[in-house]
Structure formats: structure tokens, C-alpha cells
């Protein structure tokens, strides 16, 4: 294998001539945002304009599913993440998040649960189990990644949901009487877990798990169950974080980037006591979206345990090597696809699947060499 190596900020970036093969499973998807996996090799894909589709194992697109709630599609908003319940084989439950319309032009991120009908044509029993408060007039920074929490390797009955600061309300990320710029943890029925960090505190929303976030569009569990996220910075300063209960990640008090006009964020400091620093950051920004750890050995031992994230800005899939909990190397994959990488997941077959954010988006399978 011929490698071209580039050193950036102490990390090794590689571009290899021999890569896993990108196989297009389905095309013609309109701004797909997330992919989940169904039995018999089928896929569940969200399209940002407000459609949920089943993709057959042979790539055929089924008509949009019936039963979705009203979606405020526009700008960065729409139908966003989707996951299947860990007990889907028994309960046929899925969870999805979307931009929920409010009064006038207002909206916010909402989380819903539903049952997928046996014929895969509709959602039954749709229930909104969380709505971000307050709703505001904004078409940006919805966050919207869902992770089913596990403790000691078993689902604990709760969900993490990432929430953006809505761009115009970034200062809200530092106050606890709203959901802007937060990660929340709720029960699968929408209840507040009793061991959430702010339960019982006056004037504080009890479903908040962590604060000081900008726009978290990647979230996953590591093989050991640790919760990992990444989020968009402004101009520079995209971050990988490991949010802990009650932790403050600093936005917009500190940042490793600057505002889009080049001015300082906050006081211009990159760190302050009491604010959790990122595990890793990207400057210039890569605009990360989607996040997963590879736990299979389908690509050989060198890839197992690597972290994967899409780059919207530079249109590649990032393979991230870790050692002792730190990023030691990054590798650009799928650059020849020429589309924004919106989501990446590991399928039941142990292979990686990517959806590309485009008016003619694709579902791609990475085949080992």
C-alpha cells in the first residue's frame, strides 16, 4: 500500500491508494440524515425534508412511511436522527428526533418513539417524549443525535439526546433553565431519571445531563460503554468530548476557534478552570457529523476499535486511531465519493455504512479489500 503522510498538529494524516471499496446500496435519497438497521438486511433512513423510508436489501426505496408528526423542515432542520430499540425484535420500537414546529415561526428539537408496523409502511403509537424548551425562531443548530445508554453492557432504559444552542441563543448554553446547548437524558417513556445530575435543584431543568455545547451532531458509545460526542465549533474548534453528568463543556465562554468574522469567542481563551476541555479538536473545522466505534474485525485488526466520523465540509469519512484514550492518527476515506458525509454506523454484518447529505444522497457500504 502506498501512503502519503502529512503531519498536522502532531497527528499523522494518511491518504492511501488502496482503500476499502465504497459500494452504493441505494441512491436518490434527498438529504438523508441517519441510517438504522432492520431485520432481513433492510435499512431505515431519514430524509431531512421530513420523510422516513425503508430501503430494501437490494437498494430499492420504499415510499415514504405514513404516521410521522409534523416536521418543521427548513435550513438545518427537518427529520434528523433515528435508532431502533435494543429490543426491536420484540417491541418494534424506534426513536427519532426532528425539528418540531411551534407557534408562529418557532421550533425546537423533539424526540419521539413509535412502533414500526409489520408491513413497514407506517408508524403506530407515535408519542413525543421530549421537546426542547423554549422554542425559538431559528433554522440552525438542532443537534439531534440519539444514543441508548448502557451500563455494564446492558441497556439501562434511558436515552441521550444531543441539542444545539440554536445559534442565536448561544449564551443559553451556560444557563440551566433551558435546553439550548445541552445534552439531555430521559427515560424511554420521557420520564426524568432520578439519578440525573440536576434533579431536585430549583430553577433547573432536571433532564439536563451536560451543558456548554454548541451543536452536537455525533454521539456514540465506546466499547466500554463510555458516552462520546463531537460538536461543531464556529470557525475552527470542532471538538470530541466525553460528557459526564453535570459537566460544563465551556461554550461560549471558551473555544479553540473564533467567530465567523474572525473575532474572539468570549474572552478569546481556549480553557478555564472548571470547564471540561475537549479530548480532541479540529482547526480548521471539518464540520463533523455521525460517529461510531468499529467493534468488528471485518476490516482487519488495525481498524478494530477505531472511531469513525463524517466530515461535511471536506467530504470524507475520518478514521481515527486512539491510544490510551487519545487521538494519535487520522485517515481520510471516501474522498472520491464527492459528497458530504452525514452519518456513519456499524451494521449487524460488522460493516460500516454511510449516508451522504446531498439532494441526490446515497447509502454506502464499505467493503473490505
N, C-alpha and C positions, 0 to 999 in steps of 0.2 A: 504494500500500500504506500503510495506517495503522499507525503504530508507536507503542507505548508504551515509553518508555525509562526504566530505573531504574539509578542508579549505586550499585554495591556494591563497596567496597574498590578503587576506582579503575577498575573494569571496567564496561562497558556491557552490561546485560542487556536483551534486547528481546523483546517479545511482539507478533507480527504477526497481523493479521486475515486475511491471505492466506498460507496455508502449503501446502507440498506435501500432496497428498491421501494419507491413510492407507487403503490397500486391504487388507482382510483376505484373506490367501491361504488360511489354514487356522485352524480353531478347535477347541476341545475337547481341547487338549493339557494334560496335567496337570503343572504346574510345569516347562515347558520351560526349558532352561538354555543351550543353544547350538544354532546352526544352521550347517551346512556345505552345500556345493553339489555336486550330482551332474549328470552329463550329461542332456540332453533336458529341462531345466527342472525336474528333481526336486530335492528337498531331503532332507538328513539332519538329524534333530532329536533331541536327547537330552531325556528327561524325568527329572527328579530322582529319582522313586521307583525308577528302575532300568530304564527302557525306552528302546530306540533304535528310532526309526521312520523310514521313508521317507514323505515327503509328496510325492504326485504333483503334477505341474504344475498340475492343476486343483484342488488343495487336498485331494484325498482322502487320508485317513490309512490307511496300510497297517498290518497287525497288527504288534505288537512283534517285533523281529528276534530270531532264535534265536542262541545261542552266546556270549552275554555271560558274563563271570565273575560270581561272587557279589558283590553290591554291598551295602555297609552303609548303607542308606537310613534317614535319620532326622535331625531337626534341619536343619542346613545341608548335611548330607552326602547323597550319592547318586551317580547318574550325572551328570557335570558337562560338561566341555568335549569337543568333538570337532572334528577338522580332517581334510581329505583331503590325502594326499601330493601334492607338486608334480608328481609323475609318475603320478598316479592313473589316467590314461587307459591306461597300460601295465601298472601293477602292482596296481591296485585296492586299494591300501593306505590304511587310515585309522589315526588315532591318537586315543585317547580317554583321559580321566582320570576317576577316580572315587574314592570312599571305600572302601578295601579293608579287609574285616574281618580282625581278628587274634584272638589268644587272649582268651577271655572277652568283655569289652565294649570291647576296644581296637580301634583302627582307624587308618588313615593314608591320605594321598593316594597313589594309584598311577597310573602311566602305562602304557598298553598299546598294542600295534599289532595289526592284524588285516587280513585280506583280505575284502572285501565280495563275496559270491557273485554270480554273473552274474544270478541271478533276484531279487537284492536281498532275500532272505528270511533270510539267516544270515551270521554271521561265521565265517570259517575261519582256522585257524592263529593263534589268539589267543595272544599272548605278553606277559606283564608285563615291561616293560623297565626300570622304575624303581619302587621302593617307598620312600616317605618313612620315615626312621628317627629315633627309635624310634616304634613305635605306642603310642598313649595312649588313655585313656578320655575322649573328648570328642566333642561333636556340632557343634563350631563351628570356623570359620577353617580351611577346607581349601584356600583359594586356588584353584588348578586352572585356569589358562589355559595353552594350548599355542601356541607360535609356532615355525614352521620358519624357522631363521636363514638369511639370505642375505648373501653377501659379494660386492661388485662386481656386484650384481644377480642372482647365481646362488645356488641352494641349496648350502650347504656340507656337507650330510649330518648336521646336528645340529638338536636341538630345545631350545628353552627351555621350562621348566615352572615356573610360579609356585606357591609353597607358603605356607600360612598358619602362624601361630605357635601354632595350636590353642587360643588364648585363655588356657587355664590355664597354658601353658608359655611365656609371652611373653618371659621372661628368656633362654630358649634362643636367641632371635633374635640374641644377641650372642656366642654361642659356636659354634665351627666343628666340633664333634664330633657334630652332629645336623643334621637338615634343617628344623627348625622356624623359620619366619620367613625363609626363604631363597628365592632363585631358583636353579635348577639348570640345567645344560646337559649333555645327553647325546647320544650318537650314536643314530641311528635303530634300532640294534640293542641299545641300552642301554649301550654302551661309554662310557668316560670320555675325552673329547677330550684329547689330550696338551697342548694349549695352554690348558686351563682354568687359572684364576689360582692355585689352591691345590694343584695336582698336585705330589706329592713331599714335602709338608710333613707331618711326623709329627703324628698325632692329629687330622688334619683330613680331612673327607670330600672327596674330590677332585672330585666332581661339582658342588660349590657354585660358583656364578657371582657372587652378591652376597648380602649379609646385612643384618640390621636392618630387616626388613619385618614388617608386621602381618598383612594379609590382602589379597593382590593378586588382584583379580578382573577386571582389564582388562590386556591386553597386545597389542601390535601392532608392526609395522614401519612406520616412516615411509617416504615415497617414496625417500629416500636410503639406506634400509636401517638406519637407527638404530633401536634397540630402545627402545620406550616402554612404560611401565606406569602404572597407577594403583592405589591401595590405600585401604582403609577406615581412617580414623582411629577413635578412640573417640568421645568427644563433641566433634566438631569435628576439624579437622586431616586430612581426606581429602587425598591427595597425588597429583600427577602426577610421575613420576620417569623418568630416563633411566639405568637401571642399567648401569654399566660393570664390567668384570671386577675382582673383588676389592673393590668399593666397599661401604662401610658406610653404610646409609641411616638409622641412628640409633635405630630403635625397639628397646626402650622407654626409651632414655636421654634422648631429646629428642622433643618433639612440639609441633605447633601447636594441639593440642586438650587436653582434660582427661579424666580418668576419668569414668565414667558417674555417679558420686556427686559430681562436681564437684571432687574432689581433684586435686592436681598429678600429672602423669606424670613419673617420675624426680625431678629437682630442680626441675621446672617450667620449665626452659629450652627455648627453641624451636630453638636451634642450638648447636653446639660445634665447635671446630676438629677437622678430621679426619673429620667426619661430613658426608655429602653432603646439601645442602639440597634440598628439592623444587623442581621447576620452577614449580609452582603448587599452591595448596591451596584447599580449600573449608571455610569455617567460617561458618555451621553446616554439618555434614556433609550431603552429598547422597546418600551411600551408592552410589558408582559401581559399575557392572558392565558389562562389554563395552566394546570400544574398537576404533576403526578410523579410518584416514585415508581420505578420499574422493579417489580419483585420477582419476575420470571427470569429464566435463563435462556430465553428464546434467541437472544442476540449474543450469547456468549457471556462468560463470567465478567468481562470488562465493563459491561453495561449494567449488570445486575446491581441494584442499589443506587443507580444514578437518578438524579432529579431531572425532569423534563418540563420545559415551559415554552410557550409560543412567544414569538416576537411579532407584534402587529406592525411596528414602524419599519423594521428591516426585513420582514417577511422570511423568517427562518424558524426552525424548531431548535431550541437550545438544549443540548445535552450537557448536564452539569455534573462534574465529578466532585465528590465530597471525601474528605478525610478528617477524622476526629471532629466531625460537625462543622467543618469549614470548607468553603469552595476553593478547590485547588486547580480546576481546569474547566474550560467551556468549549463546546464544539458546535459549530453551525451545521445544521442538517436541513434538507429540503429547500435550499435556496433556489433551485431551478424550478420549483413549482410556481413562483412568482405571485403568490397571494399571501394575505395577512393570516397568520396562524392564530386562530381564536381559542381553540380548546384542544387538549390532549388527554387521553385516557388509556389505561391498560384494559384490554378486553379479556373476556373469560378464557380465550385461547392463549393468553400471555403476550399477545402482540400489541403494539401501540397503534392508536387510531387518532387522527387529527381532523378537525373541521376548519375550513378556511373561510374567513369573513370577506365575502365578495357578493355582488349581485348574482354571480353565477358560481356560488361556492361549491366546495367539494367535501366529501367524506373520503379520507385517505387511510389506507392500511400500510404500515411499514413492514415489508417482507425482509427477513434476514438474507444476507448474501449466501 
